[in-house]
Amino acid sequence: MYLNPKTLQAYNLLHEGTLALARAELAGFRVDLEYIKRKKILINKKIQRAEDKFKETDFYKHWQHSTKGRVNINSGAQLKYFLYNIKKYEPIKTTASGEGSTDEESLKQLNIPELNLLLERTRYKKPWDVLSGFEVEQVDGYVHPFFNLHLVRTFRSSSDSPNFQNIPKRDEEIMQLCRGALYPRPGHQLLEVDFSGLEVRIAACYHKDPTMLKYLKTGYDMHSDMAKQIFMIDKIDKSNPAHNILRQAAKNGFVFPEFYGDYYKNCAVSMAQGWGKLPAGKWTTHQGIELDTSAFTLSDHLIAKGINSFKAFERHVRDIEDDFWRRRFPDYAAWKDRWWKIYKKYGYIDLLTGFRCSGIMGKNDCINYPVQGAAFHCLLYTLIELNKIMIKEKWDSRIIGQIHDSINIDVLPDELPHVIETIKRIATEQLPNAWDWIIVPLDIDMEICGVDKSWAEKLKLN
């Protein structure tokens, strides 16, 4: 059995969480149906235009000619075979099985003009699907997504009818198109509460690596440290937009992928070609993102440091990966090996929150599942306790949604200060006191929308 709450505390968390989320489902989001109709017409035109242009290209005609049967432009398997077996492109990134990847990032970095038309079609299909889901599932102008606690092996939640957790986040335009349809009740505001770096913090509660604990307890910036090492820069200046890009590259292109089991080759592609905008081969001057106003670019900087090609950068990232696990986080690395051995011996792993994961798992699963599950349970605990106070004190404000490490609340403006104070107290004081295995500080970020404004119009709450 995959979902096994092996303690009473774990069972109660699921039981109380189901009741709290049922109340959120009942409340729901208000949707702007006229907005959805307008945007779907616009999006459909963009999809059709990109598809028509793609089907006029020699790339598509070659694909059509080399495929037995009909070309399915939605088939990743067909596209993968055509790209890597027929066209003989060198994969930018490989999957766990060693095959060429056709995920969005890999296809972008191949930089095939005709393929970019297909990517544009796929890009706009996402908001069309999301908005269609809102339209189909709405009742009297409100959507009431289901939130399930019994379907995901990691013990995180899932959502359906519509899938509220499927709204794209990485593409700002697409995210805003989707969120622009969602509103609070009239006269109210939408508040989004996010745990800051929650999975990194919960992972530290498992592996207890001293260096990681120091980062988390002192607030020192691990991602800036890694950006300095990877890009060989003495100081990361957060007021410099280019330095912020390099920090994001280190954070999302190296640190998190390494934590989740990726390796240096994929990380090098993501950082150099994705974030840095550098080509795949040998580098020349004035390539990549600009680092300052004098048109000094990333390639200029790296060439001056002795790295003049992508292959050289890849070797550099390989050395950093070795240093990352051997010198910087050796206890974390040892925990990953130890955790994998436990699973191979017993056939299961136990979460800090009292649940048991069993069944067929790979090494990355064994490392990631307990972290993802326990991190979500921190959010679920916060949601449950907040819901109890809402009922007890008869708030007009109500919880209306949840996405793994964030809670969405429909707030009455007069109650906003009290809502903020209550959430902070539960998440950063009550929760760590309730679960003594939490050995690092927890923190939350909040974003607020104006009264009667859509979810697309949120601003950071100081």
Beta strands, then each sheet from edge to edge (+ up, - down):
strand 1: 4-5
strand 2: 29-31
strand 3: 142-143
strand 4: 146-148
strand 5: 158-160
strand 6: 182-183
strand 7: 189-195
strand 8: 348-350
strand 9: 355-358
strand 10: 398-402
strand 11: 406-411
strand 12: 444-448
strand 13: 459-460
sheet 1: 1+ 9- 8+
sheet 2: 3+ 2- 6+
sheet 3: 4+ 5-
sheet 4: 10+ 11- 7+ 12- 13+
end
